Structure formats: structure tokens, C-alpha cells
Amino acid sequence: MEDKVTHSADKLISEGVLEKLWATAVSKMRAVIQEQLSYTLKPDDVLGLKNFVVNFSITLKMYNYDVTQLENLVETMKDTYSELAMNYYDKKFVQALESEKWESLTITDMKEFEQSIVQNGLQKTPSRILPQTFPYSRLVPTYCTLVREFITDFYRFAPKHLNLDDFIKKTTEKMIMLFNTAWSTILDQSQSLEMLSRSWLNLINLQDASAVWDDHITKTSYNGMKVKLLTKFEELIKINEKQLAETVQKRIRSTIKDAKINWNPSISVKARLLNLSQESMH
């Protein structure tokens, strides 16, 4: 309506004045949005704010307003969203770690089986007969689900963005590194053979399932880009194996010590053994 009034009235306002007013308005909008972003803690809030800015920019661009500053603002919001999303999913993974019981996973519900096992590429056999028990714990499908959700959410935030696939690849690798760092901390603190053994099984299965994340990026990508994520599970597996070996050695030494075995027999015992040996020779 304002655009129609401006262009229908004779010299109501000059183009130069209008451009200055618009530039001032955009500057103030940027300041308000950037301040709001500094208070925002949830990635979904950034997504909502970004959608508002995009739709507003598209509308004003139709009336020949310069929206370059707003488009640049959306570009910077991508980095903010990335940081918030990584922190958000890292907290969820740490919560899963803290509540983990390191027990073999048993699934009795078909919906859970589909969401946790099939969609995450964890199904090793075609059997769908339930209940099923798996060698790894619940942490494995939780890990897989969080990574897939992170990838999906990022494509929702920046659809058809230039170089988005490469950006998501690098950001996902950073998030996996955060997950593995938290996992490594748990390993360093553990002296439980049961936990360390289950952790090793978890990591082996995660390493096998990580190809699903590559496929997920390819299928979600608007360019069909094929990627190979650097998960670095090999490093974490080596840490796990080292901790497991050290714990086993400590258990063996502790068992030997508690058994109170006399490794230095007394002279009388040696003499009796010598006598028995001599008697057997006669």
C-alpha cells in the first residue's frame, strides 16, 4: 500500500529520500536481529528468525528495494545456527552418555525397531521377528539418530545454499568430533571391564553404520553431492582398546595379589620335594 501511494502521488517523496529512509530502516533491523541472535539459545529459534528475514527480503525485493544487507545477514546467521545446533546436539549426546547403562539393546516394539535399527543402517540380518537383542547398547542408535537429525535440520535451515553440502560435511565432522571427545572422557574415567567391552562393541558398529550418514547427505542434498565423512572412529577405538588392555592387566595383578600365593617356597618344602624326587628314582 505504501509503495502504491508513493508511486501514485506526484513527488510525495523523492527517490533519494526514500533510499535513505530504507537504508536507515535496514540498518536498524540488522542491529535488532543481531541483538536477538545473541540471546537465542535454540537452533529452531534461529531457523524461525531466518525464515522471517528471507520472506521479508523476498517481499521487499519485489518492490525494487535493495535487500543486499538482509541477504548478507542471512549468510552470517548460518554460522550462528551451526554453532547453536552443534551445542544443542552435543548436550543431547552428553545426556545420553550420562544415562547410558552399557547393556545390550533389546527391542520389542516394531516402530522403535524401524526408527532405531533400520533407518540407522544397523540391521545385520533381514529378520524382523521381535524381540531382538543386539550386541551394542542403546547409545549406538542414539548416536546415529542425532547425526542424521543434525544433517536434516541444517538442510532445512539453508535450502539450496551455495556450497551448502561442503559446509554441512565439515560441520557434521566437527559435531562428531565433539561426540567422540565426550566419549573419550568417559573412557579415561572408567575402570569397568563391562563398560569398556560394550563401548568397544558400540564403536565397531558405529564405524560400520557411519556410511549411512554419507548416504543421508547425498539423498538430502539438492545437488546429490557424494561425500565421505571423516569420523575418526579408528582413533577412539584405539583409545578404548588401550584402556581395556590396561584394565585387564590391573585386574590380573589385583587377583594375583589377593590370592596371596607364596611364590618363594620355604626350605622345608623344597627339601620335601627333593626327597620325593630321590625316592622316585630308587
C-alpha positions as CSV (number, residue, x, y, z in Angstrom):
1,M,0.0,0.0,0.0
2,E,2.8,2.4,0.9
3,D,4.5,1.6,-2.4
4,K,1.4,2.3,-4.3
5,V,0.8,5.6,-2.5
6,T,4.4,6.7,-3.0
7,H,4.4,6.0,-6.7
8,S,0.9,7.3,-7.4
9,A,1.3,10.7,-5.7
10,D,3.1,13.5,-7.5
11,K,6.6,14.0,-5.9
12,L,5.3,12.9,-2.5
13,I,8.8,11.8,-1.6
14,S,11.9,11.7,-3.8
15,E,13.7,8.5,-4.7
16,G,16.8,9.8,-2.9
17,V,15.0,10.4,0.4
18,L,13.2,7.0,0.1
19,E,16.6,5.2,-0.4
20,K,18.0,7.0,2.7
21,L,14.9,6.0,4.8
22,W,15.2,2.4,3.6
23,A,18.9,2.3,4.3
24,T,18.3,3.6,7.9
25,A,15.4,1.1,8.4
26,V,17.6,-1.9,7.2
27,S,20.5,-0.8,9.5
28,K,18.2,-0.7,12.5
29,M,16.6,-4.1,11.5
30,R,20.1,-5.6,11.3
31,A,21.0,-4.3,14.7
32,V,17.8,-5.6,16.3
33,I,18.1,-9.0,14.7
34,Q,21.8,-9.4,15.6
35,E,21.0,-8.5,19.2
36,Q,18.2,-11.0,19.2
37,L,20.6,-13.7,17.9
38,S,23.0,-13.0,20.8
39,Y,20.2,-14.0,23.2
40,T,19.0,-17.0,21.2
41,L,20.0,-20.4,22.5
42,K,17.8,-22.8,20.4
43,P,18.6,-23.6,16.8
44,D,14.9,-23.7,16.0
45,D,14.5,-20.1,17.1
46,V,17.3,-19.1,14.7
47,L,15.5,-21.0,11.9
48,G,12.3,-19.1,12.6
49,L,14.1,-15.8,12.6
50,K,15.9,-16.7,9.4
51,N,12.7,-17.7,7.7
52,F,11.1,-14.3,8.6
53,V,14.1,-12.4,7.2
54,V,14.1,-14.4,4.0
55,N,10.4,-13.9,3.4
56,F,10.6,-10.2,4.3
57,S,13.5,-9.8,1.9
58,I,11.7,-11.6,-1.0
59,T,8.6,-9.4,-0.5
60,L,10.6,-6.1,-0.5
61,K,12.7,-7.2,-3.4
62,M,9.5,-7.5,-5.5
63,Y,9.1,-3.7,-5.0
64,N,12.7,-3.0,-6.1
65,Y,14.1,-2.3,-2.6
66,D,17.8,-3.2,-2.1
67,V,17.9,-6.1,0.3
68,T,21.6,-6.9,-0.1
69,Q,22.3,-6.2,3.6
70,L,19.4,-8.5,4.7
71,E,20.7,-11.3,2.4
72,N,24.2,-10.9,3.9
73,L,22.6,-11.1,7.3
74,V,21.1,-14.5,6.5
75,E,24.5,-15.7,5.4
76,T,26.0,-14.8,8.8
77,M,23.1,-16.5,10.5
78,K,24.2,-19.8,9.0
79,D,27.3,-19.7,11.2
80,T,25.2,-18.8,14.3
81,Y,22.9,-21.7,13.6
82,S,25.8,-24.0,13.1
83,E,27.3,-23.2,16.5
84,L,23.9,-23.4,18.3
85,A,23.0,-26.7,16.6
86,M,26.3,-28.3,17.5
87,N,26.0,-27.2,21.1
88,Y,22.4,-28.4,21.2
89,Y,23.1,-31.9,19.8
90,D,26.3,-32.2,21.9
91,K,24.3,-31.6,25.1
92,K,21.8,-34.2,24.0
93,F,24.6,-36.7,23.4
94,V,26.3,-36.0,26.7
95,Q,22.9,-36.6,28.4
96,A,22.7,-39.9,26.6
97,L,26.2,-40.8,27.7
98,E,25.5,-39.9,31.3
99,S,22.3,-42.1,31.4
100,E,23.9,-45.0,29.4
101,K,23.8,-48.3,31.2
102,W,26.2,-50.1,28.8
103,E,23.8,-53.1,28.4
104,S,23.0,-55.0,25.2
105,L,20.0,-53.4,23.5
106,T,16.7,-55.4,23.3
107,I,13.9,-54.1,21.2
108,T,10.3,-55.4,21.4
109,D,8.4,-52.7,19.5
110,M,8.3,-52.6,15.7
111,K,8.1,-48.8,15.5
112,E,11.3,-48.5,17.6
113,F,12.9,-51.2,15.5
114,E,12.3,-49.2,12.3
115,Q,13.4,-45.9,13.8
116,S,16.4,-47.1,15.8
117,I,17.7,-50.0,13.8
118,V,16.5,-50.0,10.1
119,Q,16.7,-46.2,9.5
120,N,20.2,-46.1,11.0
121,G,21.6,-48.9,8.9
122,L,22.1,-51.1,12.0
123,Q,20.2,-54.2,10.8
124,K,22.6,-57.0,10.1
125,T,20.0,-59.7,9.1
126,P,16.7,-59.5,7.3
127,S,14.8,-60.9,10.3
128,R,12.1,-58.6,11.7
129,I,10.9,-61.1,14.3
130,L,10.8,-59.4,17.7
131,P,12.1,-59.2,20.4
132,Q,15.6,-58.9,19.1
133,T,18.8,-58.3,21.2
134,F,21.8,-56.6,19.8
135,P,25.5,-56.7,20.9
136,Y,25.7,-53.0,21.2
137,S,23.9,-50.7,23.7
138,R,21.2,-48.0,23.1
139,L,23.9,-45.4,22.7
140,V,24.6,-46.6,19.1
141,P,21.2,-45.8,17.6
142,T,21.0,-42.7,19.7
143,Y,24.3,-41.5,18.2
144,C,23.2,-42.3,14.7
145,T,19.8,-40.6,15.1
146,L,21.4,-37.4,16.4
147,V,23.8,-37.2,13.5
148,R,21.0,-37.8,10.9
149,E,18.7,-35.2,12.7
150,F,21.5,-32.6,12.7
151,I,22.1,-33.1,8.9
152,T,18.3,-32.9,8.2
153,D,17.9,-29.7,10.3
154,F,20.8,-28.0,8.6
155,Y,19.3,-28.6,5.1
156,R,16.0,-27.2,6.5
157,F,17.9,-24.0,7.6
158,A,19.7,-23.3,4.4
159,P,18.0,-25.0,1.4
160,K,19.8,-24.5,-1.9
161,H,22.5,-22.5,-0.3
162,L,25.7,-22.1,-2.3
163,N,28.4,-24.7,-1.1
164,L,26.0,-26.0,1.5
165,D,27.0,-29.6,1.0
166,D,30.6,-29.0,1.8
167,F,29.7,-26.7,4.7
168,I,27.4,-29.4,6.2
169,K,30.1,-32.1,5.7
170,K,32.6,-30.0,7.7
171,T,30.1,-29.0,10.3
172,T,28.9,-32.6,10.8
173,E,32.6,-33.7,11.2
174,K,33.1,-31.1,13.9
175,M,30.0,-32.3,15.7
176,I,31.1,-36.0,15.5
177,M,34.4,-34.8,17.0
178,L,32.5,-33.2,19.9
179,F,30.7,-36.5,20.5
180,N,33.9,-38.5,20.4
181,T,35.7,-36.2,22.7
182,A,32.9,-36.6,25.3
183,W,33.1,-40.4,24.8
184,S,36.9,-40.4,25.2
185,T,36.5,-38.6,28.5
186,I,34.2,-41.3,29.8
187,L,36.7,-44.0,28.7
188,D,39.5,-42.3,30.6
189,Q,37.5,-42.3,33.8
190,S,36.3,-45.9,33.5
191,Q,37.7,-49.0,35.2
192,S,34.8,-51.2,34.4
193,L,35.6,-54.2,32.0
194,E,31.9,-54.5,31.2
195,M,31.6,-50.8,30.2
196,L,34.8,-50.8,28.2
197,S,33.9,-54.0,26.4
198,R,30.5,-52.7,25.5
199,S,32.0,-49.4,24.5
200,W,34.3,-51.2,22.1
201,L,31.4,-53.1,20.5
202,N,29.5,-49.9,20.2
203,L,32.3,-48.2,18.3
204,I,32.9,-51.1,15.9
205,N,29.2,-51.0,15.0
206,L,29.1,-47.2,14.7
207,Q,32.1,-47.3,12.4
208,D,30.1,-49.7,10.1
209,A,27.0,-47.6,10.3
210,S,28.6,-44.3,9.5
211,A,28.3,-44.9,5.8
212,V,24.5,-44.2,6.3
213,W,25.3,-40.6,7.2
214,D,27.2,-40.2,3.9
215,D,24.2,-41.5,2.0
216,H,21.9,-39.3,4.0
217,I,23.8,-36.1,3.0
218,T,23.7,-37.3,-0.7
219,K,20.0,-38.0,-0.6
220,T,19.1,-34.8,1.2
221,S,21.5,-32.6,-0.9
222,Y,19.9,-30.6,-3.7
223,N,22.9,-31.3,-5.8
224,G,23.1,-35.0,-5.0
225,M,26.7,-34.5,-3.8
226,K,28.5,-37.6,-2.7
227,V,30.6,-37.2,0.5
228,K,32.8,-39.2,2.8
229,L,32.7,-38.1,6.4
230,L,35.9,-38.2,8.4
231,T,34.5,-39.8,11.6
232,K,37.9,-40.8,13.1
233,F,36.3,-43.7,15.0
234,E,39.6,-45.6,14.5
235,E,41.3,-43.2,16.9
236,L,38.6,-43.7,19.6
237,I,38.7,-47.5,19.1
238,K,42.5,-47.5,19.8
239,I,41.9,-45.4,23.0
240,N,39.2,-47.9,24.0
241,E,41.4,-50.9,23.3
242,K,44.3,-49.4,25.2
243,Q,42.1,-48.6,28.2
244,L,40.6,-52.1,28.1
245,A,44.1,-53.8,28.0
246,E,45.3,-51.7,30.9
247,T,42.2,-52.5,33.0
248,V,42.6,-56.2,32.3
249,Q,46.2,-56.1,33.4
250,K,45.2,-54.3,36.6
251,R,42.6,-56.9,37.3
252,I,45.1,-59.8,36.8
253,R,47.6,-58.1,39.1
254,S,44.9,-57.5,41.7
255,T,43.7,-61.1,41.5
256,I,47.2,-62.5,42.0
257,K,47.8,-60.2,44.9
258,D,44.6,-61.1,46.6
259,A,45.2,-64.8,46.1
260,K,48.3,-64.5,48.5
261,I,50.2,-67.2,46.6
262,N,53.6,-67.9,48.1
263,W,55.9,-67.7,45.1
264,N,59.0,-68.4,47.3
265,P,58.5,-71.8,48.9
266,S,60.3,-72.4,52.3
267,I,63.4,-74.5,52.6
268,S,61.5,-77.3,54.2
269,V,59.1,-77.5,51.3
270,K,62.0,-77.6,48.9
271,A,63.6,-80.4,51.0
272,R,60.4,-82.5,50.9
273,L,60.2,-82.1,47.1
274,L,63.8,-83.1,46.8
275,N,63.2,-86.2,49.0
276,L,60.2,-87.2,46.9
277,S,62.3,-86.8,43.8
278,Q,65.0,-89.0,45.2
279,E,62.6,-91.7,46.3
280,S,61.1,-91.9,42.9
281,M,64.5,-92.6,41.4
282,H,65.1,-95.7,43.6
